[in-house]
């Protein structure tokens, strides 16, 4: 996969996470607190960096979406 295609997919993943957070008016501090309840220790600056890069695994994306209470994801 070339870098442009890979970046496009990362941007899509980042957009999904950020838009779901925005819908819930949730910042990185609250996300860190909610992840901690799931046994995941992340601090707000690290969360911001990971999400802004969009370079994270499916496991992290599912953890974040679960923590924020997202039940459905629209891909279009």
Secondary structure as GFF3:
##gff-version 3
##sequence-region A 1 76
A	DSSP	alpha_helix	3	23	.	.	.	ID=ss1
A	DSSP	alpha_helix	28	37	.	.	.	ID=ss2
A	DSSP	alpha_helix	44	53	.	.	.	ID=ss3
A	DSSP	alpha_helix	58	68	.	.	.	ID=ss4
###
